[in-house]
Amino acid sequence: MSHEAFCVIIMVRKDSFWVSPLAWAFVALLIGISIGYTFYQTDVVAYLPHPSSVTQTVTTSAAPSERTVNLVVIPDWGGATYDAFVIPTNANGTIPKPGTNSTRPGPNDNNVSVPVNQPITFVITNLDTALNLNYTSNATIPFTIYNDTASGQVPVRYSTGQSVKLPVSHTFVVTGTNVNIPIPPDTIVTFTVTFTTPGEYMYYCSAPCGLGMGLVGYMEGYINVA
């Protein structure tokens, strides 16, 4: 800009400083360009798809999913010898009305639903310390028993076909499958099953454990596969 043009925009008087409207318009134009470029660099670019985020979405949707079923074995849940498989969220609720030798206890919903053709990991926490059966058999599927020790929980793993001889308080058997899992006292037992056929499968305890045996909602329940 020439000296003459600059003088047209800014004039200095003896006791004041005056800027013409044209100068203010020029300054406003520069500010607008600066703000617009900054917005483009930050906000607009942030909304554009990045390769990393697209790859993560595809990987997540393609990855196989695994479900977990948690059950707790609670002794005397429905009264004396009415042991039960209990869903953990129900264990924090109202205890069923106790049963007697001649009357059944109140209802307990321990049915679970799982998807077909997906690996389902069962985690059974046994709070019962009773010894009800000397279990002797070969492992029908792999499973792991976690025992509490002074050094923490120690896992003992069994593979299919391995000989199993254990004192147990309960078992976990699923009809229509080869699932037959021993549950020793005061342990956590885990195993994984994939149901390939939709339907309703009954699970139950085959150890002689009291009046809860054969009673739906107690040592018997259903697995709905869909």
KABEL-V323803 format. One record per pair of residues at least 4 apart in sequence whose ideal C-beta (glycine too) atoms are under 7 Angstrom apart, sorted by the first residue. I is the first residue (numbers start at 0). J is the second residue. Records with the same first field share a line. If there is no record, write none. Layout:
I = J / J
This chain:
0 = 4 / 5
1 = 5
2 = 6
3 = 7
4 = 8
5 = 9
6 = 10
7 = 19
8 = 19 / 21 / 22
9 = 18 / 22
10 = 17
11 = 16
12 = 17
18 = 22 / 23
20 = 24
21 = 25
22 = 26
23 = 27
24 = 28
25 = 29
26 = 30
27 = 31
28 = 32
29 = 33
30 = 34
31 = 35
32 = 36
33 = 37
34 = 38
35 = 39
36 = 40
37 = 41
38 = 42 / 43
39 = 43 / 44
40 = 44
41 = 45
48 = 52 / 53
50 = 54
51 = 55
52 = 56
53 = 57
54 = 58
55 = 59
56 = 60
57 = 61
58 = 62
64 = 117
65 = 118 / 120
66 = 113 / 114 / 117 / 119
67 = 120 / 122
68 = 111 / 113 / 119 / 121
69 = 87 / 122
70 = 84 / 85 / 86 / 123
71 = 85 / 87 / 90 / 124 / 126
72 = 82 / 84 / 123 / 125 / 126 / 127 / 169 / 182
73 = 82 / 83 / 85 / 90 / 126
74 = 82 / 126 / 127 / 129
75 = 79 / 80 / 81 / 82
76 = 81 / 82 / 83 / 85 / 95 / 107
77 = 81 / 83 / 95 / 97 / 98 / 104 / 105 / 107 / 211 / 217
78 = 97 / 98 / 99 / 104
80 = 209 / 210 / 211
81 = 98 / 104 / 209 / 210 / 211 / 217
82 = 127 / 208 / 209 / 211 / 217 / 218
83 = 107 / 109 / 211 / 216 / 217 / 218
84 = 109 / 218 / 220
85 = 89 / 90 / 107 / 109
86 = 109
89 = 107 / 108
95 = 104 / 105 / 106 / 107
96 = 104 / 105
97 = 104
98 = 102 / 103 / 104 / 210
103 = 214
106 = 216
107 = 216 / 217
108 = 216
109 = 216 / 220
110 = 220 / 221 / 223
111 = 222
112 = 223 / 225
113 = 119 / 194 / 222 / 224
114 = 225
115 = 194 / 195 / 197 / 224 / 225
116 = 193 / 195
117 = 193
118 = 191 / 193
119 = 191 / 192 / 193 / 194
120 = 189 / 191
121 = 189 / 190 / 192
122 = 187 / 189
123 = 171 / 182 / 188
124 = 187
125 = 168 / 169 / 182 / 184 / 185 / 186
127 = 168 / 169 / 184
128 = 184 / 185
129 = 168 / 184
130 = 166 / 168 / 184
131 = 167 / 168 / 206 / 207 / 208
132 = 167 / 206 / 207
133 = 166
134 = 163 / 165 / 167 / 170 / 181
135 = 164
136 = 163 / 179
137 = 160 / 161 / 162 / 163
138 = 142 / 157 / 158 / 159 / 160 / 161 / 163
139 = 159 / 177 / 178 / 179
140 = 159 / 177 / 178 / 190
141 = 157 / 158 / 159 / 190
142 = 157 / 180 / 188 / 189 / 190
143 = 154 / 155 / 156 / 189
144 = 155 / 183 / 186 / 188
145 = 152 / 154 / 186 / 187
146 = 152 / 153 / 155 / 186
147 = 152 / 185
148 = 153
157 = 161 / 163
163 = 181
165 = 181 / 183
166 = 183
167 = 181 / 182 / 183 / 206
168 = 182 / 183 / 184 / 206 / 208
169 = 182 / 204 / 206 / 208
170 = 179 / 180 / 181 / 182 / 204 / 205 / 206
171 = 178 / 180 / 182 / 202 / 204
172 = 178 / 179 / 202 / 203 / 205
173 = 178 / 200 / 202 / 222
174 = 200 / 201
175 = 200
176 = 192 / 200
178 = 192
180 = 188 / 190
182 = 186 / 188
194 = 224
197 = 224 / 225
198 = 224
199 = 221 / 223
200 = 221 / 222 / 224
201 = 219 / 221
202 = 220 / 222
203 = 218 / 219
204 = 208 / 212 / 218
207 = 212
208 = 212 / 218
211 = 217 / 218
212 = 218
213 = 219
214 = 218 / 219
215 = 219 / 220
216 = 220
